[in-house]
């Protein structure tokens, strides 16, 4: 895990002091809200419907027990006792008082955390696969490159005021768990014919009002050229990106309007001028960063633990948890344990201060002091001995974090929606809660199998509904909340955008609509087919017919 050097500590401490002065000037009236807005946004502070919201960065989704305890402390002291983990591997606090924000940031800085560039028209928190460093299919740990990008992009003078916010994601595995094709820049580590590792560079993806799948502009980029190539992309975007129209300002619009080939030409022209300059990464620099992400000191373990297998056969609840929430680890005798933040009826992604503190204790006891945050708004203990699984499962059950539903119908992604967000048209959280209650039967969930439901409260798509197998978008119709349904979205290596299958449905029938879609799938699936596979085979017709016949 990366630890701050003296430069990092000074940088973050100075920024906290600057923000404290800015807040004091706002509270005294010296700064108007219009003057203060860009200052607070660059420090992760939003003004939402009812209060300020603080978004804290968890770089590439990795944190220690000490840091998790601090997140719990922030929730308890400055908020209402909980935090909300997001799809960008951040955490948000929805009830921060302006006068408390500098103290909260100072507390975060004491454990090497911050809220820098979690908002504003800059390069945001770079995200990665939540199983980075431990996934069986991984080529290289993508967090090394995320950290290099973080250091390069933090307060980069040329890219502090871009036409619009900018998001980068990196995956090191063939199976994409980081949704790289729906980011402004997606980076996929792979090997060329010579066996060398490098990057496929994907540009112009994104969701929101105009969802688009990114285009590959370079099939293979040698690793030492990563920063110079990213710089070239950002320069091309900064020069030509729209600044006169908020809705046309993202790089995806630029790529769409000029075409992928022209975008490639412009980037390559910029790159030629800088590729062999100061941004070329020396091997020793890469190695120095990589040492921070060296594998921990694993202990030799048997590949199969008989006690685990015995409990699996005797206890259905444990067996279901093993099937959905526990994944293979690249180290023999270890496992990746996923903690569901989606128990029946709860707001997706929320964790109480008490839960965070217990997770910190469990990470220290069972996961070599490391925790991850996933894009699906769940948590991960990445280094668990298989022999410890039964004991850990029981302790997770005690704090309601062992729901065996990863990837199933109740593992819903949802944005805060109209309960908190000033931009939202409709509520997201209550819809998610109602769906989880309708499908509370875990045996039925496991029979349905993998089904990704994603809910957004407005067209900005913070709930990633465009890439849900079932996507649900809240819309306003004459002051009433309706929900538009899309089918067939996918955020993995087989990326696809969901198709709208008909008119939006009223709030009081949206759960029945989901039920009808699931029943259509169950009646038409072939052996081994997931919901999205059946949809791709059959198309809209049977789902649309069943949905609107009932409506």
N, C-alpha and C positions, 0 to 999 in steps of 0.2 A: 504494500500500500504506500502511495506517495506521501511523504512528509515534507512540510514546509522547510525551505532554507531561509537564511536571514533576509534575502530579498523579498520572499513571499510574506514573511511576518511584518516587515516594515511597510510593504505595499498595502496590506490589508488594514494595519493599524492606522496608517495615515488616512486611508479612505473612511474609516469609522470616525476619526476626528473631524474630517471635512464634513461628513454628513451630520454630525452632531451640531456643528455650527450652522449648517443649512436649515436644520429643523428648528433650532432656536430662533433663527431669523424669520422663519415662517410663522412660528407661534407668536412672535412679537409684532407681526404685521409688516415687518420690513420687506418681506417677499410676498407677492401675491400668489394665489394658487396657480395661475398661469405660469409665473416665473419658477415656481417650485416644482411643477409637474415633471419636467425633464430631469431634474436633480433626483427626485425620489424614485422615478422609474429606473434610472441607472443603478439604483441601490435596491431594486426588487420590491419597492413599495407601491402598491396600487390603491386607488380609492374606489371601493366597490359600493354595492347598494347600501349597506348598513354601517360599514366600518372600513378601516384600512386593512389590506391583505399584504402580508409579507411572504415573498417567495424566496426560499433559501436553496442555494445550489448544492446538489450532491453530485460532484463531478463523476461522470460515467457510472453513477449509481453505486459507488463503493464507499462504505464508511465503517468506522470502528465502533466498538462498544462504548468507548468514551464519548464519541461524537453522538451516538444514538441517545445516550443519557442526557447530553446537552439539549438535543431536540425535545426530549421529554420535559426538561427544565423550562425551555422556552414556552412550551404548550401550557405548563402549569402556572408559570409566573406572569406571562404576558398575554396569554390567550384564555380560552375557556376549557383547557384541559385536554385538548386533542390537536392533532395535525392531520393534514390531507396530503397523501402521497400522490404524485401526478404521473402522467404518461411520459413526461420528459425527465424522469428520475430526479425530481425536485420534491420539496415538501412545502406546503402552503399553510399559513396561519391566517384565519379569516377574521379575527377580532382584535387586531393590534391597535393600540392607541398611539397616536403620532408621537406624543412626548416620550413613549417607552421604546420606540423603534431604535434609537441609537444605543440604548443599553442592551437591547436584544442582540444587535449586531456586534457589540463589544464582547458579549458573552460567547457568541459564535466564534469570534476571532480567537478566543482563548483556546479553542479546540481545533483550530485550523479550518474554519468554515466561514462562509460569507454569502452575500446575496448579490454580488457584482454580476452585471450583465445577465440577470435573469429576466430582464425586461428591456425595453427600448429598442431602437433600430441599430442593433449591433449583433455580433456573433454571440449567440446564446450558449448555454451549457451544452457541451458536446456529449452526446449519449452513445452508449455501447450495449452490447449483449449483456444481460444480467448474469449470464453464466460464464462470462469472460474468464479465461485462465483455468477453468475446470471442465469445460464442455468436451465431451468425447470426440466430437467432430471438428474441433478447432484446429486451424492452421497456425495461427499466432494469436497472442493475447492482444486484443484491440485497444485495451486501456493504455498501453504504452503510447500509442499514437494519439489517443484522446488527450493525454497529458501534454504531449508535445504541442498539439493544437491549442490547448488551454493556455500554455505559456506564451505561444506566439500571438494569440488573439486578444489576450487581456489588455484592454486599453490601447489596442493597436491604433496609432494616430490616424491612419488612413481610413480605417473602417469603424470608427466610433459613431458616425452619423451616416449610416447606409440609407438607401431609399426605403428600406423596410427591415423588419427583424429577419435574422438569418440563422438557420438551424443546420447543424452537421451531425451525422451519425456514422458510426464505424462498426462493421461486423468482421469477425475473424473466422466465421464458420460458413460452410455451404448452406446450412439451414439458417435463414435470416431471422433472428430474434430481435433485430434492432430497427426493422422497417426502413431500410436505407433508401428504398426507391420512392418514398414519399417525404423526403427531406430536400432542402435547398441543395445540399451536397450530400450524397451518400458514398461511402467508401467501403468497398468489399475486398478484403484480403484474399488472394488466391495465388496459385503458382503457375508460372509460364511453362513452356515446353522444356526449358532448361532446369526446371525445378526451383527457380528463384521465386521468393515471395514478393509480391507487389500489390498494387491497388487497381481495381476497376473503379473508374471515377464516373459517378452518375450525378447529373446536374438537372435542376428544374423540376423536382418533385415537390409535392405539397398538397395539403387538403384545403379546408376553408371554402370560401365562396366559389372558387374555380379549382376543383381538385384535378391534379395531374400526376401522372407517373413519370419519374425522372428519366432522362435520356443518357445513355452512355456516351461520353465524349472522348474517353480514352480507355481502351481495353486493359492496358497494363502500364502502370506507372512505377518505375523503380522507387523504392522506399526513400532513398536519400533526397529525392526531388519532391517529396510531399509538400513541404511548406511553400516552395517556389511555385508549384502548380496551383495550390490553393490561393496564393497571392494573385496569380494571374487571373483566376476565375473571379475573385472579388474585385479586382481592378476593372475587368470587363463589365461586370455588373454595376459597379459604382459609377462608371462613365455613362452607361446607356440605360440603366434602370429608370423607370418612370418615377418622377417626384411630384407630378402635377395631379395624380389620381391615386388615392389610397388603395383602391381596389385593383389597380394595375401595376403596383409597385414591386411585387415579389419577382424574384429571378425566374420563376416558372412562366410568368407572362412574357418576359423578355425572350426566353428560349422558345416559347410557343410562337411569338410574333416573328422572330428572325430565323427560326429553324435550328435544329440541332447542329447541322453542318456549319452554318455561319457562326454559331456560338463556339463550336470547336475551333474554327479558323481564328476567331478573335482571341480566344484563350491561348492558343498555340503561339500566336504572334506576340502577345504579352510575355508569354513564358520564355520565348527565345531570348528576350532581352535580359532576363534575370536568372535563368536556370542554373548558370554556373557561378553565381555570385554568392553573397553572404548567407543566403537562405539555404544553400545546399547543406544537408545534415551530415556532419562527420560521423563515422562509425562509432567513435568513442562517446559522442553525445547520445546517440541512440542507446548504446550499451549502458550508459550511466542512468538514463531514465528507466530502462528495462530492469535494472537491478532492484528498483523500488517495487517491481511486480514479480519478483522471483517467487517460485512456489514456496509455500511455508514448509516447515519441518514436519512432514507426515511421518507417522509411525507405521511400521509394518503391521498389516491387518490381514486376516483370512478373507478371501474373496467372497465366501458365503458364510453367514452367521446362522447357526442352526436355531438359536433362540428366536431370531427374527422370522425365520421360515416357519417355525412352529406357531408363533403368534399370528402370522399371516393366515395360516390354515384354520386357526381356532376362532379368530375375531374378525368378523366381516368389516367392522368400522376401520380397523387397522389395515386390513387388506385394501379397502377402497382408498385410504390415504396413501398407502404405498404406490398404488396404481397411478394416481393422478398427481400427487404432490411431491413425490420423490423421484429424482432423475439419476441416471448413471453418471458417475464421476470418472475422470480420466485416471485417477489414482485407485488402484485396486484396494477394495475394502472400505472405500469412502463413498458418500452419496451427497447429492445436491438436494437440500430440503427447501421446498417452497412453502411459504406461510401465506395462507389466504386471508386477505383483508376484506373478504366478501361473505361473512356469515349471513344467514337468513335474516332479511329485514333491515340490514345495516347499510349506511351510506358507503358506497364503494370507495376504497382507498383510505378511509379514515382509520386512525389508530389513536387510542387514548394515551395519556402520559404514562399511566400504569402499565399498559401493554408495551410501550416503547422501552420502559425500564426493564421489564421482564425479558423482552427480546435481547436487550443488551446483556443481561445476565446469562441468558442461554447461549448467546454468541460467544461469550467468554468461556463458558463451560464446555461447549460442544462444537464450536465452529472456528477455532483458532482466532477468536477475537475479530471476526469479519462478518459484515452484513452487506447485502445488496438490495437495491430498489429496482423493481422491474417496470417495464413499459405498461404492464397490465395492472399497475397500481397494487402490486403485492410486494412482499419482502422475501428474501432468500438468505438461508444459511448455507454458504457454499462449501464448507469443509467438514462434514459430519461423518464420524465413523459409523459404519453400518451396525456395529454392535450396540451403538447408543440410540438407535432409532426408536425402540419401544419406549424407553424412558423419556426421550425428547417428545415423542408423540403425546404421552400422557400430560406432560407439562404444558404443551401447546394447547391441548384440549381444555386445560384449566383456565386459560386466558382467552378462549374462543378464537384461536388462530390455527386450528387444525381441521377446518372444514375441507373435506376431500372433494374439491370442485374445480381445481385448476383446469382451465380450458373447457369447462362445461357451461351449461346454459346459465347458471347463476354467477359465473365468474365475469361479471359485467364491468365494462369500462364506462364511466359516466363523468361528465364534467360537473362543476358545481351548479350550473344552470341558474334559473331565476331565483333560487333561494338565496344566492349571494351575488351573482354577477350582473352588473349594470347593462351588459351587452345582450343578455339572454332574452329570448322570446317566450320560453316555456321552461317548466321544471324538468330536470333530469333525474335527480336523486329519488323523488317519490316513485317515478316510473320504474327505476331499477329495483327499489325496495319491493314494489308490488310484484314484479316478475319473479324475484327470488322467493317470495312467499308462495306464488302459484306453483313454482317448480321446486318446492322445498324437499320433496321426496328424493333422497339421494340415490336410491336404487333406480328410480326413473331417470334421473340425470345421467347416471352411468350407462343406462340402456340407450339414451339419446346419443351419447358420445360427444365428440368435440363439436362445439357450437359457440362461435364468438359473437356476442351481442355487444354493440357499442352505441352509446347514447350521447347526443349533443343537444344542448339547449338553444343553440343558434347556429347560423351558417358558418361561424368561425371554426366549427368542427373540433373544439378542444377534446371532445369525446371520441374523435377518430371514427365517426359513424360511417364514413365513406369506405373504410376497409373492414367493416364488420361483416361476417357472414349474414347477419341481420343487422342493418343499421337503422337507427331511429333518430330522426331530427325533429326537434320542437320548432313549430312555426306558429305565428300569431295570425288568427283569422278574425278580424273585427273584435279584438279584445278577448278572444277565447283561445285556449291552448289546444292545438292540433298536432299530430305527429305524422311525419312523412316517413315511409318505410322503403328501404333499399335492400336488395338481396345480392349476394355473390361477391361481396368485397373480401379482400385478402391482403394482409400486410406482410406476408412472408416473401420468400424468394419467388413465389408464383403470384406476384402482386397483381391485384385487379381492383377496380373501383366498382362499388355496388351500383346497381341499376334501380331507379325509381320504378316501382311496379304499379303505381296508381295514385289516386287522390289521397291526401292526408286524412287520417282517421281521428275522431275526437278522443280526448284524453280518457274518457270512461270506457273505451273499447280497445285501447292499445294493447292491454295484456291479453285480451281474448284474441286479438290479431296475431300476437306471437304464438299463442297456443295453437291456432289454426295452421300457421306455417309449420310448426313442429309436427303436428299430426299429419300434414300432407307429406312431409319428409318421411316419417315413420311408415306411412302406407305405401311409399314408392321407392324406398332405398333398396339398393342391392347389397349383398353381403360385403362388409368392409367399407362401405361408402360413408363418408362424413356428410353433414348437411350441405356443405359447399360443393362437394363432388356431385351429389344428387341434383342440386340446382344447376350446375354447369351442364349436366347431361340432359336435363329436361327443359331448361329454360324457365321463363316466367309463367307460362300458361297455367299449369296445375296449381301453382301457389297463388296466383292472382285470382283464379276462379274460386278457390276455397276461401280466400281472405274476404273478397267482396261479396260473395254469396252470403256469408255470415253477417257482414256489416250491414 
